[in-house]
Amino acid sequence: MFRCSGVPVILNIIVDPLPVPTATANTPFTGGDLNLIGGPDGMTSYSWTGPNGFTSSVQNPTITGVTAAAAGTYNLTVTNSTGGSASVTVDVIINPLPAPAIIGPNPVCQSVDNSTEIYSTTAVPGRTYNWTVVGGTLSGQGTNQIAVLWTTPGPGSVSVTETVISTGCTGTATLDITIQPAPVTNGIFHN
């Protein structure tokens, strides 16, 4: 009979954990830059895919001059030095630029008694309004509504630039105005 004594064999197994990817993005306005931020740092590779056939192997890619079509889900796959890979997604919103619309009378008469005409645009919280007027003077700068004293007959205009305070993104609207001359009256004479 043959007998062997058992010698224990010890195996050291090292388990390399999978990477834990992260993906974040800003929410730019149309025409702005979309910044995608991938993590963790130090991976062997980064692979982004997204709307409109977007692909990138850069950890933190930037897409300049985005349109509404850039909105959607972006996927990031990271691979570490041992070949382990994992994926994560981030949903991206592309905000439309401000689009003010001016409401007010047109045509108007040249003011003879300091009367004014009111022009306004919809007030949106977190935004500022800068008005310019050609052919008159305005009061109410910085608000969504102004009063205009029309002083010069002929072509004129009212313009407003709406700015998003948090990003500086702007949109402008212009309303062309016809300013009719004030009526000319002749004095009454007695013979």
HUKAHU-V551740 format. One record per residue. N is the residue number from 1. RES is the residue in one small letter. PHI is phi in whole degrees, -180 to 180 (999 if undefined). PSI is psi as a letter, one per 20 degrees, with the letter a starting at -180 (none if undefined). OMEGA is omega in radians with two decimals (NA if undefined). Layout:
{{N/RES/PHI/PSI/OMEGA} {N/RES/PHI/PSI/OMEGA}}
This chain:
{{1/m/999/p/-3.07} {2/f/-108/p/-3.12} {3/r/-128/p/3.06} {4/c/-125/q/3.05} {5/s/-93/p/-3.11} {6/g/-78/p/3.06} {7/v/-106/p/-3.12} {8/p/-65/p/3.09} {9/v/-109/p/-3.13} {10/i/-110/p/3.08} {11/l/-111/p/3.04} {12/n/-96/o/3.13} {13/i/-110/p/3.11} {14/i/-105/p/3.11} {15/v/-102/o/3.12} {16/d/-88/o/-3.11} {17/p/-68/q/3.06} {18/l/-69/q/3.07} {19/p/-66/q/3.07} {20/v/-112/n/-3.05} {21/p/-76/q/3.02} {22/t/-131/q/3.10} {23/a/-145/p/3.07} {24/t/-134/r/3.14} {25/a/-153/q/3.01} {26/n/-81/r/3.11} {27/t/-123/m/-3.06} {28/p/-74/r/2.99} {29/f/-88/q/3.08} {30/t/-51/p/-3.11} {31/g/91/i/3.14} {32/g/-88/a/-3.12} {33/d/-106/p/3.04} {34/l/-94/p/3.13} {35/n/-108/o/3.07} {36/l/-99/p/-3.07} {37/i/-124/o/-3.10} {38/g/-111/q/3.11} {39/g/-149/r/0.03} {40/p/-80/r/3.07} {41/d/-69/q/3.00} {42/g/82/j/3.10} {43/m/-77/q/3.10} {44/t/-69/h/3.12} {45/s/-150/q/3.08} {46/y/-129/p/-3.14} {47/s/-133/o/3.13} {48/w/-101/q/2.93} {49/t/-137/q/-3.11} {50/g/-168/a/-3.12} {51/p/-57/q/3.10} {52/n/61/k/3.11} {53/g/75/j/-3.11} {54/f/-64/p/3.00} {55/t/-141/q/3.07} {56/s/-159/q/3.05} {57/s/-109/j/3.11} {58/v/-89/q/-3.12} {59/q/-60/g/-3.08} {60/n/-127/m/-3.10} {61/p/-76/q/3.07} {62/t/-125/p/3.05} {63/i/-108/o/-3.08} {64/t/-91/q/3.05} {65/g/59/l/-3.05} {66/v/-69/q/3.01} {67/t/-112/r/3.12} {68/a/-60/h/-3.13} {69/a/-68/i/3.12} {70/a/-80/i/3.12} {71/a/-71/q/3.09} {72/g/142/a/-3.07} {73/t/-97/p/3.07} {74/y/-109/p/-3.13} {75/n/-113/p/3.07} {76/l/-120/p/3.00} {77/t/-115/p/3.10} {78/v/-114/q/3.12} {79/t/-129/p/-3.14} {80/n/-92/a/-3.02} {81/s/-69/i/3.11} {82/t/-99/j/3.09} {83/g/93/j/3.09} {84/g/-73/p/-3.13} {85/s/-136/q/3.10} {86/a/-153/q/-3.07} {87/s/-128/q/3.08} {88/v/-151/q/3.11} {89/t/-122/q/3.02} {90/v/-140/p/3.10} {91/d/-91/p/-3.06} {92/v/-113/p/3.07} {93/i/-112/p/3.03} {94/i/-108/o/-3.10} {95/n/-83/q/3.07} {96/p/-72/q/3.07} {97/l/-66/q/3.04} {98/p/-56/q/-3.13} {99/a/-134/m/-3.13} {100/p/-67/q/3.05} {101/a/-130/p/-3.08} {102/i/-93/p/3.08} {103/i/-116/p/3.11} {104/g/171/r/-3.05} {105/p/-71/q/3.08} {106/n/-166/p/-0.01} {107/p/-74/r/3.13} {108/v/-132/r/3.07} {109/c/-105/q/3.02} {110/q/-59/p/-3.07} {111/s/-75/p/3.06} {112/v/-115/i/-3.08} {113/d/-129/k/-3.12} {114/n/63/k/3.07} {115/s/-76/q/-3.09} {116/t/-122/r/3.04} {117/e/-115/q/-3.09} {118/i/-100/p/3.07} {119/y/-128/q/-3.09} {120/s/-148/r/2.98} {121/t/-137/r/-3.10} {122/t/-63/p/3.11} {123/a/-80/p/3.09} {124/v/-123/p/3.13} {125/p/-58/q/3.12} {126/g/81/j/-3.13} {127/r/-131/q/3.08} {128/t/-114/r/-3.07} {129/y/-133/p/3.11} {130/n/-121/o/-3.05} {131/w/-105/q/2.94} {132/t/-134/q/-3.12} {133/v/-132/p/3.02} {134/v/-113/p/3.13} {135/g/99/j/-3.14} {136/g/-170/a/3.09} {137/t/-123/q/-3.06} {138/l/-125/q/2.95} {139/s/-134/q/-3.12} {140/g/104/j/-3.14} {141/q/-52/q/3.09} {142/g/93/i/3.11} {143/t/-108/r/3.13} {144/n/-88/j/-3.14} {145/q/-142/p/3.12} {146/i/-128/r/2.99} {147/a/-112/p/-3.10} {148/v/-118/p/3.01} {149/l/-98/o/-3.09} {150/w/-80/p/-3.01} {151/t/-113/h/-3.00} {152/t/-125/o/3.13} {153/p/-66/q/-3.14} {154/g/118/b/3.13} {155/p/-75/p/3.09} {156/g/-143/a/3.12} {157/s/-162/q/3.00} {158/v/-126/p/3.11} {159/s/-128/q/3.05} {160/v/-136/p/3.02} {161/t/-113/o/3.13} {162/e/-98/p/-3.08} {163/t/-121/p/3.04} {164/v/-81/o/-3.03} {165/i/-59/g/-3.02} {166/s/-71/h/-3.07} {167/t/-121/i/-3.06} {168/g/82/j/3.12} {169/c/-68/q/-3.06} {170/t/-131/q/2.98} {171/g/-142/q/-3.07} {172/t/-127/q/3.03} {173/a/-130/q/3.11} {174/t/-133/p/3.07} {175/l/-116/o/3.09} {176/d/-75/p/-3.05} {177/i/-121/p/2.98} {178/t/-100/o/-3.13} {179/i/-104/o/-3.13} {180/q/-82/q/-3.12} {181/p/-66/q/3.07} {182/a/-65/q/-3.14} {183/p/-63/q/3.09} {184/v/-97/p/3.11} {185/t/-113/q/3.07} {186/n/-97/q/3.09} {187/g/-65/q/3.10} {188/i/-95/p/-3.12} {189/f/-113/q/3.10} {190/h/-113/p/3.09} {191/n/-89/none/NA}}
